[in-house]
Amino acid sequence: MSATHEVTNQVPPLVGHDPIAGDAALAEACVRHADEATLASLADLGAVAGSEQAREWGRLADENRPVLRTHDRYGHRIDEVEFHPAWHELMATAFEHGLAGAPWAAADAGYRHAHVRRAVGYLGWTQVEAGHGCPVTMTYAAVPALRAAPALAARYELGLTATGYRPGLTDPAAKPGLVAGMGMTEKQGGSDVRSNTTRAVANPDGSHALTGHKWFTSAPMSDLFLVLAQLDEGVSCFVVPRVLPDGSRNVFRLQRLKDKLGDRANASSEVEFDGTTGWLVGEPGRGVPTIIEMVNTTRLDCVIGSAATVRAALTQAIHHARHRSAFGALLADQPLMQNVLADLAVESEAATALAVRLAAALDAGESAFLRLAGAAAKFLVCKRTPAVVGEALEVLGGNGYVEESGMPRLYRQAPLNSIWEGSGNVIALDVLRALGRSSESLAAVTAEVELARGADARFDDAVKRLSAELGDREALPLRARRVAALLAQCLQGSLLLRFAPPEVADAFCATRLGGDWGAVLGTLPAGVPVRRIVERSSIAPA
């Protein structure tokens, strides 16, 4: 072969690392909010997540999109979605390692760190492939909402909190574990679920018949769904199983699968209900507060999932820079590249610290804190992700623009969590609702922020600015995004000042809070020990 075809200056495969224990910021957050035993319990998952096999599952699941099968060969309506085997491997791994509904059962059994363990594992594992995180998240989030109907919880909760996974539609009682989904949005309303037109009519046996069209129902092969529909009393919540207690299939007409920007491994569908059987969850007319229990929990995973996407992009960028040379030196040794990588690392650590803190609040029952902090974190962390991933992709240059690198998949995925459950404006306005309805929420978040008061003058100034913003109540709706972002940044600053290495906290305060930062990433001020920050963010081998 001609010598011109020799491969030089290319980066080796990124395998054999542990994205959980090998990530200093994530591992420290796990031990801080739980303990060493909790981190150790995720060792097997970390080893799988860093393996070549897991990377291949992620690639295959993304490249082989779900296929809708509305009818069988004989013309019978079946309404099934066919997934590549790699998808099922990803799902099985997530369920077996307790990333779906299992933490609720573990917490009930007395394990105090169930949600932190699950958050840390989810942040590490979903770096492999984010799409299957959707049904994993919805299964996790369905449990607290379903508890509003004790009889239904008794029927389904054991399966939802199990660690088994088996694809296919069959009697839920015969499956080792159940997968849950959600059906809220409709074509005329989007986030305005009170405008939904799906109707529910009571049946003599206590169930209801639902008729209507759902615009965005992800993971349609799930075993059951929490769905909103109108009763005379108003919007109400129902549980809709794919297979009814008598073993027959419920009416669940899959009209089409969405052709999406990202999240390609996961199927998102339009569903037609036509006399579809469902059972009421919670009180009639109180469907939104009931399903909000599920939404608030999925919101936590939006933050964790975005932190995972940022971390995966950062890992790729550092790995590339350490093995690629340009202009006579490794990229990782060049000052400007060190600035970019360090800036990405600061963003990642801030997102990780806040995500795990939210999970700790769930373990501790800090509902007032979680209500406001979760909304603000969802706004900022998810909103920042596309810019951060785009900058990390650029580190790889043209190689990062090629599908084989995996970076395009991360880039397509990056906007999803900011859109899911309500885009930026919806979440920013929800921050205002949380501020207005509960002085306890503001007090809880303020108390967390105040724990770092006096540690850094730039942080103290930011807290004062936040207080001034909150004091001007009349103009808050116009400034909701400013308030939500600053609130989340003050929480991140408090966490980093108390727990991160001084160089990370100093860089965060100088840039995100002090304003010594350009309009793009990679503009950390002079004097920041960028090499040390990058070293800290390098993933250790498994």
VOKOLGU-187549 format. One line per field, with one value per residue (C-alpha): residue number from 1; residue in one letter; chain; x, y, z. Coordinates in nm, 2 decimals. Example, Ala and Ser with C-alpha at 12.3 -4.5 7.8 and 13.67 -1.06 7.14 Angstrom:
<atoms>
pagu: c(1:2)
nuke: c(a:s)
zati: c(A:A)
east: c(1.23:1.37)
north: c(-0.45:-0.11)
up: c(0.78:0.71)
</atoms>
This chain:
<atoms>
pagu: c(1:2:3:4:5:6:7:8:9:10:11:12:13:14:15:16:17:18:19:20:21:22:23:24:25:26:27:28:29:30:31:32:33:34:35:36:37:38:39:40:41:42:43:44:45:46:47:48:49:50:51:52:53:54:55:56:57:58:59:60:61:62:63:64:65:66:67:68:69:70:71:72:73:74:75:76:77:78:79:80:81:82:83:84:85:86:87:88:89:90:91:92:93:94:95:96:97:98:99:100:101:102:103:104:105:106:107:108:109:110:111:112:113:114:115:116:117:118:119:120:121:122:123:124:125:126:127:128:129:130:131:132:133:134:135:136:137:138:139:140:141:142:143:144:145:146:147:148:149:150:151:152:153:154:155:156:157:158:159:160:161:162:163:164:165:166:167:168:169:170:171:172:173:174:175:176:177:178:179:180:181:182:183:184:185:186:187:188:189:190:191:192:193:194:195:196:197:198:199:200:201:202:203:204:205:206:207:208:209:210:211:212:213:214:215:216:217:218:219:220:221:222:223:224:225:226:227:228:229:230:231:232:233:234:235:236:237:238:239:240:241:242:243:244:245:246:247:248:249:250:251:252:253:254:255:256:257:258:259:260:261:262:263:264:265:266:267:268:269:270:271:272:273:274:275:276:277:278:279:280:281:282:283:284:285:286:287:288:289:290:291:292:293:294:295:296:297:298:299:300:301:302:303:304:305:306:307:308:309:310:311:312:313:314:315:316:317:318:319:320:321:322:323:324:325:326:327:328:329:330:331:332:333:334:335:336:337:338:339:340:341:342:343:344:345:346:347:348:349:350:351:352:353:354:355:356:357:358:359:360:361:362:363:364:365:366:367:368:369:370:371:372:373:374:375:376:377:378:379:380:381:382:383:384:385:386:387:388:389:390:391:392:393:394:395:396:397:398:399:400:401:402:403:404:405:406:407:408:409:410:411:412:413:414:415:416:417:418:419:420:421:422:423:424:425:426:427:428:429:430:431:432:433:434:435:436:437:438:439:440:441:442:443:444:445:446:447:448:449:450:451:452:453:454:455:456:457:458:459:460:461:462:463:464:465:466:467:468:469:470:471:472:473:474:475:476:477:478:479:480:481:482:483:484:485:486:487:488:489:490:491:492:493:494:495:496:497:498:499:500:501:502:503:504:505:506:507:508:509:510:511:512:513:514:515:516:517:518:519:520:521:522:523:524:525:526:527:528:529:530:531:532:533:534:535:536:537:538:539:540:541:542)
nuke: c(m:s:a:t:h:e:v:t:n:q:v:p:p:l:v:g:h:d:p:i:a:g:d:a:a:l:a:e:a:c:v:r:h:a:d:e:a:t:l:a:s:l:a:d:l:g:a:v:a:g:s:e:q:a:r:e:w:g:r:l:a:d:e:n:r:p:v:l:r:t:h:d:r:y:g:h:r:i:d:e:v:e:f:h:p:a:w:h:e:l:m:a:t:a:f:e:h:g:l:a:g:a:p:w:a:a:a:d:a:g:y:r:h:a:h:v:r:r:a:v:g:y:l:g:w:t:q:v:e:a:g:h:g:c:p:v:t:m:t:y:a:a:v:p:a:l:r:a:a:p:a:l:a:a:r:y:e:l:g:l:t:a:t:g:y:r:p:g:l:t:d:p:a:a:k:p:g:l:v:a:g:m:g:m:t:e:k:q:g:g:s:d:v:r:s:n:t:t:r:a:v:a:n:p:d:g:s:h:a:l:t:g:h:k:w:f:t:s:a:p:m:s:d:l:f:l:v:l:a:q:l:d:e:g:v:s:c:f:v:v:p:r:v:l:p:d:g:s:r:n:v:f:r:l:q:r:l:k:d:k:l:g:d:r:a:n:a:s:s:e:v:e:f:d:g:t:t:g:w:l:v:g:e:p:g:r:g:v:p:t:i:i:e:m:v:n:t:t:r:l:d:c:v:i:g:s:a:a:t:v:r:a:a:l:t:q:a:i:h:h:a:r:h:r:s:a:f:g:a:l:l:a:d:q:p:l:m:q:n:v:l:a:d:l:a:v:e:s:e:a:a:t:a:l:a:v:r:l:a:a:a:l:d:a:g:e:s:a:f:l:r:l:a:g:a:a:a:k:f:l:v:c:k:r:t:p:a:v:v:g:e:a:l:e:v:l:g:g:n:g:y:v:e:e:s:g:m:p:r:l:y:r:q:a:p:l:n:s:i:w:e:g:s:g:n:v:i:a:l:d:v:l:r:a:l:g:r:s:s:e:s:l:a:a:v:t:a:e:v:e:l:a:r:g:a:d:a:r:f:d:d:a:v:k:r:l:s:a:e:l:g:d:r:e:a:l:p:l:r:a:r:r:v:a:a:l:l:a:q:c:l:q:g:s:l:l:l:r:f:a:p:p:e:v:a:d:a:f:c:a:t:r:l:g:g:d:w:g:a:v:l:g:t:l:p:a:g:v:p:v:r:r:i:v:e:r:s:s:i:a:p:a)
zati: c(A:A:A:A:A:A:A:A:A:A:A:A:A:A:A:A:A:A:A:A:A:A:A:A:A:A:A:A:A:A:A:A:A:A:A:A:A:A:A:A:A:A:A:A:A:A:A:A:A:A:A:A:A:A:A:A:A:A:A:A:A:A:A:A:A:A:A:A:A:A:A:A:A:A:A:A:A:A:A:A:A:A:A:A:A:A:A:A:A:A:A:A:A:A:A:A:A:A:A:A:A:A:A:A:A:A:A:A:A:A:A:A:A:A:A:A:A:A:A:A:A:A:A:A:A:A:A:A:A:A:A:A:A:A:A:A:A:A:A:A:A:A:A:A:A:A:A:A:A:A:A:A:A:A:A:A:A:A:A:A:A:A:A:A:A:A:A:A:A:A:A:A:A:A:A:A:A:A:A:A:A:A:A:A:A:A:A:A:A:A:A:A:A:A:A:A:A:A:A:A:A:A:A:A:A:A:A:A:A:A:A:A:A:A:A:A:A:A:A:A:A:A:A:A:A:A:A:A:A:A:A:A:A:A:A:A:A:A:A:A:A:A:A:A:A:A:A:A:A:A:A:A:A:A:A:A:A:A:A:A:A:A:A:A:A:A:A:A:A:A:A:A:A:A:A:A:A:A:A:A:A:A:A:A:A:A:A:A:A:A:A:A:A:A:A:A:A:A:A:A:A:A:A:A:A:A:A:A:A:A:A:A:A:A:A:A:A:A:A:A:A:A:A:A:A:A:A:A:A:A:A:A:A:A:A:A:A:A:A:A:A:A:A:A:A:A:A:A:A:A:A:A:A:A:A:A:A:A:A:A:A:A:A:A:A:A:A:A:A:A:A:A:A:A:A:A:A:A:A:A:A:A:A:A:A:A:A:A:A:A:A:A:A:A:A:A:A:A:A:A:A:A:A:A:A:A:A:A:A:A:A:A:A:A:A:A:A:A:A:A:A:A:A:A:A:A:A:A:A:A:A:A:A:A:A:A:A:A:A:A:A:A:A:A:A:A:A:A:A:A:A:A:A:A:A:A:A:A:A:A:A:A:A:A:A:A:A:A:A:A:A:A:A:A:A:A:A:A:A:A:A:A:A:A:A:A:A:A:A:A:A:A:A:A:A:A:A:A:A:A:A:A:A:A:A:A:A:A:A:A:A:A:A:A:A:A:A:A:A:A:A:A:A:A:A:A:A:A:A:A:A:A:A:A:A:A:A:A:A:A:A:A)
east: c(0.00:0.12:0.29:0.05:-0.22:-0.05:-0.28:-0.11:-0.22:-0.56:-0.72:-0.75:-1.10:-1.24:-1.30:-1.20:-1.29:-1.54:-1.78:-1.90:-1.62:-1.36:-1.53:-1.40:-1.68:-1.95:-1.78:-1.73:-2.09:-2.20:-2.00:-2.09:-2.46:-2.46:-2.15:-1.86:-2.07:-2.32:-2.05:-1.90:-2.25:-2.23:-1.89:-2.04:-2.25:-1.95:-1.75:-2.02:-2.08:-1.71:-1.69:-1.67:-1.98:-2.19:-2.06:-2.17:-2.52:-2.55:-2.44:-2.66:-2.97:-2.92:-2.86:-3.14:-3.45:-3.77:-4.01:-4.39:-4.60:-4.97:-5.09:-4.97:-4.94:-5.31:-5.44:-5.50:-5.43:-5.13:-5.00:-4.64:-4.30:-4.00:-3.67:-3.32:-3.18:-2.93:-3.21:-3.33:-2.97:-2.96:-3.30:-3.22:-2.89:-3.06:-3.34:-3.11:-2.90:-3.19:-3.22:-3.59:-3.85:-3.64:-3.53:-3.89:-3.89:-3.54:-3.63:-3.95:-3.72:-3.51:-3.22:-3.16:-2.96:-3.17:-3.23:-2.87:-2.75:-2.99:-2.90:-2.53:-2.58:-2.82:-2.57:-2.30:-2.50:-2.70:-2.38:-2.38:-2.71:-2.96:-3.28:-3.36:-3.33:-3.68:-3.88:-3.64:-3.72:-4.10:-4.10:-3.91:-4.15:-4.47:-4.45:-4.52:-4.80:-4.97:-4.97:-5.26:-5.47:-5.38:-5.57:-5.39:-5.06:-5.12:-5.18:-4.88:-4.62:-4.45:-4.38:-4.28:-4.02:-3.88:-3.54:-3.64:-3.70:-3.88:-3.99:-4.33:-4.70:-4.84:-5.02:-4.84:-4.86:-4.65:-4.36:-4.05:-4.08:-4.30:-4.22:-4.44:-4.50:-4.69:-4.95:-5.02:-4.96:-5.21:-5.17:-5.38:-5.22:-4.86:-4.77:-5.12:-5.26:-5.58:-5.69:-5.68:-5.98:-5.94:-6.26:-6.33:-6.67:-6.74:-6.80:-7.03:-6.74:-6.56:-6.32:-6.34:-6.35:-6.11:-6.15:-5.90:-5.56:-5.22:-4.96:-4.64:-4.64:-4.29:-4.20:-4.53:-4.43:-4.45:-4.68:-4.89:-4.93:-5.05:-5.28:-5.48:-5.84:-6.14:-6.42:-6.71:-6.51:-6.21:-5.88:-5.82:-5.55:-5.59:-5.37:-5.40:-5.24:-5.15:-5.28:-5.60:-5.65:-5.84:-5.54:-5.69:-5.52:-5.64:-5.72:-5.40:-5.39:-5.04:-5.08:-4.72:-4.37:-4.21:-3.91:-3.70:-3.38:-3.23:-3.34:-3.36:-3.33:-3.65:-3.99:-4.21:-4.56:-4.90:-5.17:-5.55:-5.77:-6.11:-6.30:-5.96:-5.99:-5.84:-5.87:-5.89:-5.58:-5.65:-5.96:-6.18:-6.07:-5.74:-5.54:-5.28:-5.17:-5.18:-4.96:-4.73:-4.59:-4.47:-4.36:-4.16:-3.97:-3.90:-3.77:-3.50:-3.39:-3.39:-3.12:-2.93:-2.96:-2.83:-2.54:-2.47:-2.47:-2.23:-2.01:-2.00:-1.91:-1.64:-1.49:-1.47:-1.31:-1.04:-0.96:-0.92:-0.70:-0.47:-0.41:-0.42:-0.13:-0.13:0.14:0.40:0.23:-0.06:-0.38:-0.40:-0.07:-0.17:-0.28:-0.59:-0.72:-0.66:-0.88:-1.16:-1.14:-1.12:-1.42:-1.62:-1.50:-1.63:-1.97:-1.98:-1.89:-2.14:-2.42:-2.32:-2.30:-2.65:-2.80:-2.68:-2.79:-3.14:-3.15:-3.03:-3.32:-3.55:-3.39:-3.43:-3.79:-3.70:-4.00:-4.00:-3.64:-3.69:-3.99:-3.80:-3.44:-3.56:-3.73:-3.44:-3.19:-3.40:-3.40:-3.03:-2.86:-3.07:-3.06:-2.68:-2.63:-2.65:-2.38:-2.15:-2.18:-2.13:-1.80:-1.69:-1.77:-1.55:-1.26:-1.27:-1.30:-1.41:-1.37:-1.64:-1.87:-1.86:-2.13:-1.87:-1.73:-2.06:-2.05:-2.33:-2.56:-2.48:-2.53:-2.87:-2.97:-2.85:-3.17:-3.41:-3.43:-3.48:-3.79:-3.92:-4.21:-4.21:-3.96:-3.75:-4.03:-4.26:-4.00:-3.89:-4.25:-4.28:-3.99:-4.20:-4.50:-4.28:-4.17:-4.52:-4.69:-4.45:-4.24:-4.11:-3.95:-3.77:-3.66:-3.52:-3.33:-3.21:-3.08:-2.88:-2.73:-2.65:-2.43:-2.15:-2.20:-1.87:-1.66:-1.62:-1.71:-1.83:-2.07:-2.19:-2.26:-2.45:-2.67:-2.74:-2.84:-3.07:-3.23:-3.28:-3.43:-3.68:-3.77:-3.91:-4.22:-4.41:-4.15:-4.08:-4.27:-4.06:-3.74:-3.83:-3.54:-3.29:-3.42:-3.43:-3.08:-2.93:-3.10:-2.96:-2.61:-2.62:-2.70:-2.42:-2.18:-2.28:-2.21:-1.88:-1.75:-1.83:-1.72:-1.52:-1.15:-1.07:-0.96:-1.30:-1.50:-1.28:-1.32:-1.69:-1.73:-1.50:-1.69:-2.05:-2.10:-1.83:-1.87:-1.50:-1.60:-1.66:-1.97:-1.83:-1.67:-1.29:-1.26:-1.15:-0.95:-0.57:-0.45:-0.70:-0.50:-0.66:-0.43:-0.53:-0.90:-0.86:-0.66:-0.94:-1.20:-1.01:-1.19:-0.99:-0.97:-1.21)
north: c(0.00:0.35:0.53:0.82:0.62:0.58:0.70:0.96:1.22:1.06:1.00:0.65:0.52:0.66:0.33:0.19:0.49:0.51:0.81:0.77:0.70:0.84:1.18:1.37:1.62:1.35:1.11:1.38:1.50:1.14:1.10:1.45:1.39:1.01:0.81:0.60:0.29:0.45:0.54:0.18:0.04:0.20:0.05:-0.22:0.04:0.27:-0.02:-0.10:0.27:0.31:0.00:-0.05:-0.26:0.02:0.27:0.03:-0.01:0.37:0.40:0.12:0.24:0.59:0.47:0.22:0.42:0.27:0.15:0.18:-0.13:-0.03:-0.37:-0.73:-0.91:-1.02:-0.67:-0.68:-0.36:-0.41:-0.05:-0.16:0.00:-0.22:-0.12:-0.24:-0.50:-0.24:-0.03:-0.31:-0.37:0.00:-0.03:-0.35:-0.21:0.10:-0.10:-0.36:-0.10:0.08:0.39:0.36:0.32:0.13:0.42:0.47:0.11:0.15:0.47:0.30:0.02:0.28:0.35:0.73:0.79:0.62:0.92:1.05:0.70:0.69:1.05:0.98:0.65:0.82:1.10:0.86:0.60:0.82:0.96:0.64:0.72:0.97:0.87:0.57:0.79:0.92:0.60:0.54:0.89:0.86:0.52:0.68:0.98:0.79:0.64:0.95:1.06:0.72:0.72:0.96:0.66:0.39:0.11:0.18:0.21:-0.13:-0.27:-0.12:0.00:-0.33:-0.36:0.01:-0.02:-0.35:-0.39:-0.62:-0.53:-0.73:-0.57:-0.64:-0.59:-0.85:-0.88:-0.64:-0.89:-1.13:-0.89:-0.86:-0.48:-0.22:0.09:0.41:0.70:1.02:1.18:1.55:1.77:1.81:1.98:2.28:2.35:2.23:2.34:2.48:2.15:2.31:2.36:1.99:1.85:1.48:1.38:1.11:0.95:0.73:0.36:0.15:-0.04:0.27:0.31:0.58:0.59:0.84:0.99:1.24:1.29:1.32:1.51:1.40:1.06:0.93:0.56:0.43:0.07:0.15:-0.06:0.22:0.60:0.89:1.09:1.41:1.43:1.65:1.56:1.79:1.90:2.00:1.85:1.52:1.25:0.89:0.58:0.42:0.07:-0.08:-0.42:-0.44:-0.65:-0.92:-0.95:-0.77:-0.48:-0.13:0.10:0.29:0.40:0.50:0.75:0.82:0.85:1.20:1.26:1.45:1.65:1.43:1.17:0.94:0.61:0.69:0.67:0.97:0.93:1.08:0.86:0.85:0.75:0.61:0.47:0.40:0.26:0.46:0.49:0.81:0.91:1.17:1.39:1.48:1.82:1.81:1.64:1.91:1.91:1.53:1.49:1.78:1.52:1.34:1.65:1.78:1.45:1.45:1.81:1.67:1.44:1.72:1.88:1.55:1.46:1.79:1.77:1.42:1.56:1.84:1.59:1.35:1.64:1.76:1.41:1.38:1.73:1.66:1.31:1.46:1.75:1.51:1.30:1.55:1.77:2.10:2.35:2.14:2.07:1.87:2.07:2.01:2.19:2.51:2.80:2.89:2.54:2.50:2.81:2.65:2.32:2.47:2.69:2.38:2.20:2.48:2.47:2.09:2.09:2.36:2.16:1.84:1.99:2.14:1.83:1.60:1.86:1.85:1.47:1.50:1.73:1.46:1.21:1.46:1.55:1.92:1.98:2.36:2.38:2.15:2.33:2.65:2.53:2.26:2.50:2.75:2.47:2.33:2.67:2.75:2.41:2.29:2.63:2.64:2.29:2.36:2.63:2.41:2.11:2.32:2.45:2.10:1.98:2.26:2.13:1.82:2.04:1.86:1.53:1.63:1.72:1.36:1.12:0.86:1.08:1.07:1.45:1.52:1.30:1.50:1.82:1.72:1.60:1.92:2.13:1.86:1.90:2.27:2.20:1.90:1.97:2.34:2.56:2.84:3.09:2.84:2.74:3.09:3.19:2.88:3.01:3.32:3.10:2.92:3.25:3.39:3.09:2.97:3.19:2.86:2.79:3.12:3.08:2.74:2.84:3.16:2.96:2.74:3.04:3.21:2.92:3.07:3.43:3.60:3.35:3.56:3.93:3.86:3.60:3.84:4.10:3.85:3.77:4.14:4.17:3.87:4.03:4.36:4.17:3.99:4.32:4.47:4.26:4.46:4.40:4.04:3.89:4.07:3.97:3.62:3.47:3.70:3.60:3.23:3.23:3.44:3.23:2.91:3.07:3.18:2.82:2.69:2.95:2.85:2.49:2.54:2.79:2.53:2.21:2.25:2.32:2.69:2.73:2.60:2.82:3.13:3.08:3.04:3.35:3.56:3.47:3.37:3.61:3.87:3.94:3.89:3.67:3.71:3.64:3.29:3.01:2.99:3.35:3.28:3.57:3.57:3.40:3.12:2.79:2.64:2.33:2.23:2.26:2.05:1.79:1.76:1.71:1.43:1.10:0.83:0.48:0.21)
up: c(0.00:-0.07:0.21:0.15:0.31:0.64:0.93:1.15:1.40:1.45:1.79:1.93:2.03:2.35:2.55:2.88:3.09:3.37:3.33:3.69:3.93:3.68:3.67:3.98:3.99:3.97:4.21:4.47:4.44:4.49:4.81:4.93:4.91:4.98:5.07:4.94:4.94:4.70:4.46:4.48:4.40:4.06:3.97:3.74:3.56:3.51:3.36:3.11:3.02:2.93:2.72:2.34:2.36:2.51:2.25:1.98:2.13:2.13:1.77:1.65:1.83:1.68:1.33:1.32:1.39:1.53:1.27:1.30:1.23:1.23:1.09:1.07:0.74:0.76:0.80:1.18:1.36:1.60:1.66:1.75:1.71:1.62:1.78:1.70:1.95:2.07:2.20:2.42:2.55:2.65:2.82:3.00:3.13:3.27:3.44:3.58:3.74:3.91:3.69:3.63:3.91:4.15:4.37:4.51:4.64:4.77:4.95:5.10:5.23:5.41:5.17:5.23:4.91:4.65:4.44:4.45:4.35:4.06:3.95:3.95:3.76:3.51:3.45:3.37:3.18:2.95:2.80:2.60:2.43:2.55:2.37:2.58:2.88:2.79:2.88:3.17:3.30:3.25:3.44:3.73:3.73:3.70:4.05:4.26:4.04:4.04:4.42:4.40:4.32:4.57:4.40:4.07:4.25:4.40:4.05:3.88:4.12:4.19:3.82:3.78:4.06:3.95:3.78:3.51:3.15:2.88:2.55:2.39:2.47:2.71:3.04:3.28:3.56:3.36:3.29:3.51:3.50:3.35:3.14:3.17:2.94:2.93:2.70:2.77:2.47:2.18:1.85:1.93:2.27:2.32:2.68:2.73:2.84:2.98:2.62:2.55:2.36:2.45:2.63:2.89:2.95:3.25:3.19:3.42:3.56:3.69:3.41:3.15:2.77:2.62:2.27:2.12:1.96:2.14:1.95:2.12:2.29:2.33:2.39:2.26:2.34:2.71:2.92:3.06:3.02:3.23:3.01:3.04:2.92:2.99:3.23:3.31:3.61:3.39:3.29:3.46:3.48:3.37:3.36:3.01:2.98:2.64:2.75:2.96:3.27:3.07:2.83:2.54:2.38:2.45:2.16:2.10:1.74:1.64:1.35:1.27:1.43:1.44:1.22:1.48:1.49:1.76:2.01:1.71:1.89:2.08:1.91:1.95:1.81:1.75:1.91:1.84:2.13:2.02:2.32:2.48:2.84:3.12:3.50:3.69:3.88:4.15:4.17:3.87:3.73:3.92:3.64:3.60:3.97:3.96:3.66:3.78:4.02:3.72:3.54:3.83:3.84:3.47:3.51:3.74:3.47:3.21:3.43:3.48:3.11:3.00:3.24:3.09:2.74:2.84:3.02:2.72:2.49:2.72:2.75:2.38:2.35:2.61:2.46:2.12:2.23:2.42:2.11:1.82:1.72:1.53:1.46:1.62:1.96:2.11:2.11:2.49:2.54:2.35:2.58:2.38:2.36:2.73:2.78:2.58:2.75:3.10:3.02:2.91:3.22:3.45:3.28:3.32:3.69:3.77:3.59:3.76:4.11:4.07:3.92:4.20:4.46:4.33:4.36:4.72:4.78:4.66:4.90:5.19:5.11:5.04:4.83:4.87:4.76:4.47:4.34:4.27:4.23:3.99:3.77:3.76:3.70:3.42:3.26:3.28:3.25:2.96:2.78:2.80:2.66:2.28:2.30:2.52:2.30:1.98:2.13:2.22:1.87:1.73:1.93:1.70:1.39:1.08:1.25:1.50:1.22:1.09:1.22:1.32:1.59:1.78:1.83:1.58:1.78:2.10:1.91:1.78:2.13:2.30:2.26:2.36:2.73:2.71:2.49:2.68:2.93:2.83:2.64:2.79:2.84:3.00:3.25:3.32:3.39:3.61:3.82:3.88:3.98:4.22:4.37:4.39:4.54:4.80:5.03:5.16:4.82:4.81:5.17:5.10:4.79:4.96:5.26:5.02:4.84:5.17:5.28:5.06:5.15:5.22:5.03:4.72:4.66:4.30:4.43:4.70:4.44:4.23:4.53:4.58:4.21:4.25:4.55:4.35:4.06:4.28:4.45:4.14:4.12:3.86:3.59:3.67:3.37:3.13:3.31:3.39:3.20:3.37:3.71:3.64:3.50:3.78:4.05:3.90:3.87:4.23:4.33:4.12:4.26:4.62:4.55:4.38:4.64:4.91:4.74:4.42:4.40:4.44:4.08:3.95:4.19:4.11:3.73:3.77:3.99:3.76:3.45:3.51:3.81:3.78:3.40:3.31:3.02:2.65:2.45:2.37:2.56:2.58:2.72:3.07:3.22:3.25:3.57:3.57:3.61:3.30:3.29:3.64:3.56:3.25:3.44:3.70:3.42:3.25:3.29:3.47:3.32:3.45)
</atoms>
